[in-house]
Structures are given as C-alpha cells and as structure tokens.
C-alpha cells in the first residue's frame, strides 16, 4: 500500500498546492452512494483493494491536516481555492453556505467531534471571507 500512496502523492497530490485542494480532490474520488473510492490508474497499477485503502488513507490524512490548520490559513486556502476554480467568489460562498457542500469532504471513518470541528471551522472561514473584500487578481 505504501507504493500506491507514494504514487498518488508523486503523480497527483504533489501538483495540488494546498491541503484544502488535496482534500477536495480526494473526496471527489469517493462514490457518495457507496463510500468507495475510485481511481482507475491506481487500481490498474496496484489493484482495486490497495487503491481503495491508499485513497482512504490519504483522504483521512489530508482531513486531519486541515482539521488542525489555524483559521487564518484555512481562510487563505479557501480564498485560493475559490480563485483557482474561476467562479465568482460570492456565488461559491453562498453555495457552500447553503448546500453545505463542504460536508462531502469529511472521510467516512471520521469521528463526530472531528466532523463538527471541521464544519465549524469551514463555516467560520466562509463568514470571514464574506466579511473581507475580494482582492482583484493581478494581471
């Protein structure tokens, strides 16, 4: 499994600049109906069971890393993520706030207290971004 984790880090996660971006990517590999992770490249190279375990482990690690990130850095990462996707900032903030889309970032094996802390931190980060003016991107 260590080889699969290293492969995932080297080929994919190393190219994602922030922990939040990695967490979003890793959670997107999970089927929301079954909770199982899908990654054709890893499954082809290491088998579906190993790929599943590697993705779940990396997802949990990224979640825990972000969980203990200070709020100022979380706000910065969230702002950078929104800027990177090219969507209108207030629209993303409204959508994340209304749909609570950030809840899909929580790993299956997460305990209730960590899940509550995470959602609370994200809610605070969303409100902090709403309160500060958007910075125009440099050209």
C-alpha positions as a Python dict, from the first residue, in 0.01 Angstrom:
ca = {
    (1, 'X'): (0, 0, 0),
    (2, 'X'): (292, 237, 67),
    (3, 'X'): (388, 224, -303),
    (4, 'X'): (32, 319, -402),
    (5, 'X'): (31, 609, -154),
    (6, 'X'): (368, 730, -282),
    (7, 'X'): (244, 702, -640),
    (8, 'X'): (-66, 904, -556),
    (9, 'X'): (147, 1169, -387),
    (10, 'X'): (402, 1186, -669),
    (11, 'X'): (163, 1184, -965),
    (12, 'X'): (-134, 1377, -830),
    (13, 'X'): (-123, 1528, -483),
    (14, 'X'): (216, 1695, -531),
    (15, 'X'): (59, 1900, -811),
    (16, 'X'): (-215, 2035, -584),
    (17, 'X'): (-89, 2342, -399),
    (18, 'X'): (-289, 2335, -76),
    (19, 'X'): (-420, 2082, 173),
    (20, 'X'): (-776, 2200, 108),
    (21, 'X'): (-735, 2141, -265),
    (22, 'X'): (-598, 1792, -197),
    (23, 'X'): (-888, 1719, 37),
    (24, 'X'): (-1138, 1832, -226),
    (25, 'X'): (-969, 1615, -489),
    (26, 'X'): (-950, 1307, -265),
    (27, 'X'): (-1312, 1336, -155),
    (28, 'X'): (-1415, 1364, -521),
    (29, 'X'): (-1272, 1017, -585),
    (30, 'X'): (-1525, 872, -339),
    (31, 'X'): (-1860, 745, -461),
    (32, 'X'): (-2112, 926, -241),
    (33, 'X'): (-2355, 636, -258),
    (34, 'X'): (-2121, 357, -155),
    (35, 'X'): (-1837, 542, 16),
    (36, 'X'): (-1586, 357, -201),
    (37, 'X'): (-1302, 535, -375),
    (38, 'X'): (-1249, 509, -750),
    (39, 'X'): (-916, 575, -922),
    (40, 'X'): (-858, 381, -1243),
    (41, 'X'): (-483, 447, -1260),
    (42, 'X'): (-414, 331, -905),
    (43, 'X'): (-648, 34, -940),
    (44, 'X'): (-475, -74, -1263),
    (45, 'X'): (-129, -46, -1108),
    (46, 'X'): (-194, -179, -756),
    (47, 'X'): (-535, -346, -762),
    (48, 'X'): (-871, -206, -654),
    (49, 'X'): (-836, -300, -286),
    (50, 'X'): (-498, -134, -249),
    (51, 'X'): (-617, 172, -441),
    (52, 'X'): (-920, 195, -214),
    (53, 'X'): (-707, 178, 101),
    (54, 'X'): (-449, 425, -32),
    (55, 'X'): (-714, 681, -126),
    (56, 'X'): (-898, 639, 204),
    (57, 'X'): (-574, 679, 399),
    (58, 'X'): (-468, 987, 205),
    (59, 'X'): (-817, 1135, 242),
    (60, 'X'): (-806, 1083, 619),
    (61, 'X'): (-454, 1229, 643),
    (62, 'X'): (-546, 1540, 441),
    (63, 'X'): (-859, 1586, 651),
    (64, 'X'): (-665, 1563, 977),
    (65, 'X'): (-402, 1801, 845),
    (66, 'X'): (-665, 2058, 754),
    (67, 'X'): (-854, 2000, 1078),
    (68, 'X'): (-555, 2127, 1275),
    (69, 'X'): (-478, 2418, 1042),
    (70, 'X'): (-525, 2756, 1206),
    (71, 'X'): (-827, 2954, 1093),
    (72, 'X'): (-626, 3227, 919),
    (73, 'X'): (-457, 2968, 699),
    (74, 'X'): (-788, 2793, 634),
    (75, 'X'): (-938, 3123, 517),
    (76, 'X'): (-636, 3180, 292),
    (77, 'X'): (-662, 2829, 145),
    (78, 'X'): (-1035, 2867, 85),
    (79, 'X'): (-981, 3202, -89),
    (80, 'X'): (-705, 3050, -304),
    (81, 'X'): (-927, 2753, -394),
    (82, 'X'): (-1216, 2977, -498),
    (83, 'X'): (-983, 3189, -708),
    (84, 'X'): (-833, 2878, -871),
    (85, 'X'): (-1169, 2747, -994),
    (86, 'X'): (-1252, 3076, -1164),
    (87, 'X'): (-1600, 3102, -1017),
    (88, 'X'): (-1748, 3419, -876),
    (89, 'X'): (-1645, 3431, -511),
    (90, 'X'): (-1978, 3537, -358),
    (91, 'X'): (-2161, 3270, -556),
    (92, 'X'): (-1927, 2999, -424),
    (93, 'X'): (-1958, 3132, -69),
    (94, 'X'): (-2339, 3137, -97),
    (95, 'X'): (-2348, 2787, -244),
    (96, 'X'): (-2111, 2637, 12),
    (97, 'X'): (-2304, 2805, 288),
    (98, 'X'): (-2647, 2699, 160),
    (99, 'X'): (-2574, 2348, 37),
    (100, 'X'): (-2304, 2280, 296),
    (101, 'X'): (-2108, 2116, 16),
    (102, 'X'): (-1803, 2101, 243),
    (103, 'X'): (-1964, 1812, 433),
    (104, 'X'): (-1866, 1576, 149),
    (105, 'X'): (-1503, 1647, 239),
    (106, 'X'): (-1535, 1455, 565),
    (107, 'X'): (-1393, 1100, 546),
    (108, 'X'): (-1620, 805, 626),
    (109, 'X'): (-1413, 700, 927),
    (110, 'X'): (-1426, 1045, 1087),
    (111, 'X'): (-1546, 1070, 1445),
    (112, 'X'): (-1837, 1301, 1526),
    (113, 'X'): (-1632, 1553, 1724),
    (114, 'X'): (-1378, 1599, 1443),
    (115, 'X'): (-1658, 1631, 1189),
    (116, 'X'): (-1824, 1902, 1399),
    (117, 'X'): (-1496, 2088, 1449),
    (118, 'X'): (-1428, 2075, 1075),
    (119, 'X'): (-1772, 2201, 975),
    (120, 'X'): (-1749, 2476, 1236),
    (121, 'X'): (-1408, 2585, 1106),
    (122, 'X'): (-1532, 2589, 746),
    (123, 'X'): (-1838, 2792, 844),
    (124, 'X'): (-1613, 3045, 1020),
    (125, 'X'): (-1381, 3059, 717),
    (126, 'X'): (-1678, 3119, 486),
    (127, 'X'): (-1802, 3406, 703),
    (128, 'X'): (-1452, 3553, 729),
    (129, 'X'): (-1423, 3554, 350),
    (130, 'X'): (-1767, 3709, 317),
    (131, 'X'): (-1661, 3988, 554),
    (132, 'X'): (-1339, 4074, 372),
    (133, 'X'): (-1331, 4242, 33),
    (134, 'X'): (-1227, 4029, -262),
    (135, 'X'): (-884, 4109, -397),
    (136, 'X'): (-871, 4157, -771),
    (137, 'X'): (-634, 3910, -936),
    (138, 'X'): (-303, 4052, -1057),
    (139, 'X'): (-258, 4060, -1434),
}
